[in-house]
Amino acid sequence: MNEILDNYELFIIVFLVLLAITYAVFTFIIKKDRDSIYNTLLHRDVKDKEEPAEMEEEIITEEDRNLFKAILSYLPLNGESMKFLEHHNMEKSFHGSKLDDLYAFYYEGNGRKEKFPNKMLDEQRQKVSTLAAAVIEQFSKSLTLMEQGNVVVSKENSTLNEKIKKFIEAYKAFSQNEMLK
């Protein structure tokens, strides 16, 4: 009889150990799944809260369109200053009036106090403004005034050409903005 009891006690002990292990494994799996589900729901909730803000940035208002047209009116993409900047050899002299549109764009058009309600457009405007400032600054360092309004680039112009190229690329991207079409 003792032998049966010993086997029975051993059976109970093994059964309880297996039950404890099974319980631990299932608890771990359930907790892991619960955490995974919780994280998924949490991130989805955060994304849901972020999406409306992103959508608001993508909305183009009439105010955006009007400001865009006003700014671009100072420096038309096919205007004299842009054509000059793209095609003129800076080693040759030129009349200072060729830069009038660029100066008007920077000091009057881009210097406006209004900002685009659309943050992406306003960031692009600021980038173009910064590049225009760099070109104007480089011109002021490099130009020598000659007679009758003619000017000549008096210093090495690779930096000027590089800044002009960056400005033209950014301005074209800004002025041909797909969001405003």
RADA-V449380 format. One record per run of one state. SS is the DSSP state (A for helix, B for strand, O for the rest). FROM is the first residue (numbers start at 0). TO is the last residue. If there is no record, write none. Layout:
BEGIN
ss->(SS;SS)
from->(FROM;FROM)
to->(TO;TO)
END
This chain:
BEGIN
ss->(O;A;O;A;O;A;O;B;A;O;A;B;O;A;B;O;A;O;A;O)
from->(0;1;58;61;74;79;87;93;95;109;118;142;145;146;149;153;157;175;177;180)
to->(0;57;60;73;78;86;92;94;108;117;141;144;145;148;152;156;174;176;179;180)
END
